[in-house]
Amino acid sequence: MERSEKERALIAEAERIFPTQTRCLTFDPELNFVVGRAQGSHLWDVSGNEYIDYLLGSGPHVLGHAHPAVLEALRTVPEGGTSHLIVNEHAVKLGQKIIEHVPCAEMVSLHSSGSEATFFAMRLARVYRKRDKILKFEGAYHGMNDYAMMSNQWTMGGSVFPKAVPNTHGIPRALHDQVLVAPFNDLEAAASIISEHRDELAGVIVEPIQRTLVPRPGFLEGIREVTANFDIPLIFDEVVTGFRVALGGAQALCGVTPDLSATGKAISGGLPLGVLCGRRDLMEIANPKRRLQMLPFSMQTGTFSSNPVCASVALAIIAELEKPGVYERWGDVGRRLRQGLRDAIADTGIEACVTGVPSVFEIWFCKDEPHDHRTAGASDFYKSVRFSDLLLRQGVLKAAEKFFVSAVHTDEDVDHTVRAFHNALGQLADEVT
Ligand SMILES: Cc1ncc(COP(=O)(O)O)c(C=O)c1O
């Protein structure tokens, strides 16, 4: 891959200035790049190399980069200013749309990230239940807040359930025991942990599709039932799946309605947006009037809450997603890519399998299709990273742990990508034999 002097200098400066911003999950530092421009399903680096983008900014660009509806929303909203800490028309309309589409949404609050939305969901649950502990599922990611950074997808090895393992230093020790962990897709084990700890639990948080692991039939239904029986709020983290797998998210697809739900990415257009919505009686706990009434209250705001620019962009994206045929075409593109990947696995004879749904899926380098964090741990990490590198050399950019498909990837994108799958897996198979 050709790198211009300008791009090399920018990469060096980025590494000097930012500890976090360059791509580090690569065996080949030459594959690091700086984005020059982006349009639709494609990115170009500063040197002009072109990539089909399945990272999509970690998911947000479901309509591709620089979609005209997003650009138009950005052009018109500054007439009303960019933030006020007072509600605005765009935010009200977005709230109405969330309530229209998301099954659990009776009330809404608008924040600046998915991490904030899940954090506030857990706080609401703690106030409601007057208890502190949160149960999450091993391997699930719920953002960067201290409660969420426990036993997530980067955990190496496991603990004895329900003990959680911090995923970063810096989480107060006092919090380590405040998060309990259960195995995803094991209803019996999860239900028994919930039942045993019901008197300590504030809430249960789950990604309805955990990373790209789909729930087994009955799993979400069973978790819904056991939490409802004990009046423990069930939180769906739909930051990835919300508006991606369906307008109503995974809860609409699976027919399981949580008490609270966090979403963001797919309607953000790449702007900082996190949405929390849910049952009226739970969401009402965040109403500051309760302070005057001396009622238990969860503080849940910030400088950029209900930001009109973000709300306006989200409305424009939802209007596009509501158009007939969008999800059908999106699903079709994703299915062809996934099938292309499965065919490439079969043709090259490499030991691998594919999980997920058409709009977000992943390859695992192991024999049996994983169904939880521990079975996913059987995947060969070296091969995953090497596969990403080999794809990137052919102009195909994937996220570290998944392919995000947009509604605007073209037939040519699919054909090029499937060819790249065959080449990359063929080379990988040759390298490992
Ligand atoms: C399932 C899930 N929840 C929460 C988050 C955190 O969202 P954000 O990065 O907007 O804080 C992410 C981000 O990748 C996510 O995938």
The ligand as an ORCA input file, in Angstrom:
! r2SCAN-3c Opt
* xyz 0 1
  C     -23.420     -2.911     22.788
  C     -22.741     -1.600     23.066
  N     -23.124     -0.904     24.138
  C     -22.571      0.285     24.444
  C     -21.583      0.829     23.666
  C     -20.971      2.138     24.025
  O     -21.387      3.126     23.140
  P     -20.493      4.425     22.915
  O     -19.242      3.995     22.238
  O     -21.385      5.313     22.086
  O     -20.241      4.988     24.266
  C     -21.141      0.128     22.532
  C     -20.067      0.682     21.689
  O     -19.466      0.033     20.868
  C     -21.721     -1.117     22.234
  O     -21.318     -1.847     21.185
*
